[in-house]
């Protein structure tokens, strides 16, 4: 099943370089987001998915590098790394599933769930999201700020990924967006900031773009993908 998913991933009609993003058949693109750290994300939904499921395709200077699907509670249902190709899926029956509804209702959501990869790596993700009470307006869009802490460990307890800082949510869209924080790179916690800068909708210039616009210099283009997508939201 997972091997088939990788083969399907490699044959999907996504552009590899600058151009216009075309979602898979049966899917509709509804928003393009240009962010810091040389990333542009195209958000789309597919008719065959469960209600509330949402997809995101991330592009850097070299093309598509990551896709992900979340559900209506923003659980990480599945994600696809492009180079090298790998699929990550959410294991069933999480101990404490991520809940966007709980975050909105109480101001905090703790999570504890397991993830499986086609490489054979199985991990546990634990942490929390908390509303700070602050609202920021970015490109005319009001976003609520969150604070988060996230640690992913392998079966031996070794830390695979770790990050903390701030992100943004849009309550009606039920989406997270990256923000300023720090993440573990080569054993050190280093600052990052993948905040959104432009929200582009159908009919507007730049909608469906696959070329990132901001902070695309040599230093940032050499950063690993996990620096840009610290939580894979």
N, C-alpha and C positions, 0 to 999 in steps of 0.2 A: 504493500500500500504506500509506504513512504518512498520507496524507490520509484514507484510510478509518479508520485508527486514531484520528485526532482526532475524526471524526464519531462513532465508537463510544464514545469517551470521554465525549462530551457527552450521550449518551443512556443511559449506565449508571445503574442505580437507586441512586445514592448520595444520602443526605439532604444538603441544603444547609445546614441549620441544626441546632440542638441536637435530639437525639433518639437513636435507636438505629441503629447501622450495620448494613446488610444487604449481605453480599457478593454478587457476581454469581452467577447460577445455576451450579451445579456446583462451587461453592467453599465452604469451611468456615472460619469465624472461630475462632481458637484462643487469642488473647490480645489484651488492650487495655493500652496503656502510657500513663500520664499522666506528662508530663515538665515540666521547667522551661520558661520562655519561651513559655508559653501554647500548648502543643501536646499533642494526644492522638492516638495512633497505633493503628490497628486492624490486626492481623497475621492473614493468612489464606492458605490454600493452595487450589489448584484442581486438580481431577482430570485435566483435559486437559493440564496442564503436565508437563514432565520431572520425574522424581523429584528432590526436594531444592529445587525452585524455591519461592520464598516471595514473597508480596505484602505491601505495607504501604500503608495509606491514612492520610494525615496531615490533621488538622483543626485550625483555629485558631478564633478567636471568630466569624469570618465563614463558616465551613464548610470543606468539602473544598478543599485547595489543592494537594495533591501525591499522586501514587501512584507506586510503583516495584515492580519485580520483580527479584530477585536469583536466582542459581543456587546450587547447593550449595557452591560455592567463594566465595560472596558477590560474584561479578562483577556489575556493574551492567548487567543484560541490557537493560532498558528502563525509562524513567521518563516520567511525564506531568505537566506543569504544567497547571493548570486555567485561570488567568487571568493573561495571555492563554494560550490553549491551545497547547501545544507538546509534541512527542514527542522524546525523546532515546534513541538506541539505541547499543549497543556494536558497534563495527566488528568484522568477522571477523579472525581471525589476529592477535591482539595480540602485540606484541613480547615483553612480559613480563606475562602475565595475572595478575590478582589471585588469590591462592591462600590460602584459609583453612587448608587442610591444611598448607601450608608454614609459615604463621605458628605453628600449634600444634606442628609437628615441630621447627622450628629456633629459634623465638622471634622471627623476623623475616621479613617478606615485602615485597619490592620489587615495584613494578608500573609498567608503561609501556604504555598502550593508547590507542586513538583512539575518539572519540565523534562521532556525527552527529546533527544536529537538523533538524527539519522546516523551521526558519527558514532553513536553508542554512549555518548556522555549523558548521564542523567543527573539532574541538579535539583536543589531546593531553593526557592526564592522566598525571602521573608522581609518584612518591612512595614512601612506605614505611609499614608498620605494624610496631610492635615491642612485644613483651610487656615490661612493666616488672618483672614478678615480684610485683606487689602484687595482692591479692584484696580486693575491697570487698563488703560485704553491703548491698544496697539493697532495702528492703521484704521482707526475708527471703530474697532471691535472691543467691547468691554469683556475682560477676562478676569476671573478670580484667581488670586495667587495661592499656591499650595507650598507646603514644606514637605519634603519626602526624605526617607532613608531606605536604602535597598541593599541587600546582600544576597548574592547567589553563591551557593557552595556545592561542591561535588559530593559523591557518596562517602568520601573519606573525610569530609569536613573542610577541605581546602577551598579558599575563596576563589571563585571564578570571575565574578564581577562584583563591584561595590561602588555605590554612588550615593551622594546626598546633595541637598540644595533646595532650589525652588523650581516649580513648574507652574503652568497656567491651565485652567480648565474653562470650558464654555458649558454651562449647565444644560442649555437647551440642545446643543449639538452632541453632548455626552462624549466629549473628546478631551484628551490631555495634549498639551503642547510643551515642548522642552523649554527650559529656562536656565538661569545661571546656577552653577553648583561646582562640584568637584567629583572626579571619578578616578578609579585606580588604574594607573598605567605603569607597567613594569614594576609593580610593588609600591608605587608612590601615589598619593592622592594629589592630583593636579587640577587646576581650575579649568572649567569649560563654560560655554554659554551658547546654546543652540536656539536661542529665543526666536520666535517668528517676527518678521518685519513687514510682510505684506500678505494680505488675504485677498485672493483674486477669484472672482465668481464668473459664471457663464456670461459671455458677451463683453467682458472687460479685457483690455490688453494684457497679455501675459498668461491668460487662462490656458491650462493644459501644457505649459512650458516644461521642458525637460532640462533647461540650462539654468543652473543656479546663478544668482546675481551678486551675492554678498560674501565678502571675506574669502574670495577664491584666490589665495596666493599660494606660493610653494610650500609654506610651512603648514598651512591648514590642510592642503591636499594630501600631505603625507601622514596625517593622523589616522589611526585605525578607526574603522567604522563604529566601534563601541563607544568612542568618544562622542560621536555625533548623536547616537541613539542610546543614551544611557539606560533607558528603561524599556525601549522597544514598544513605546506606547502606540 
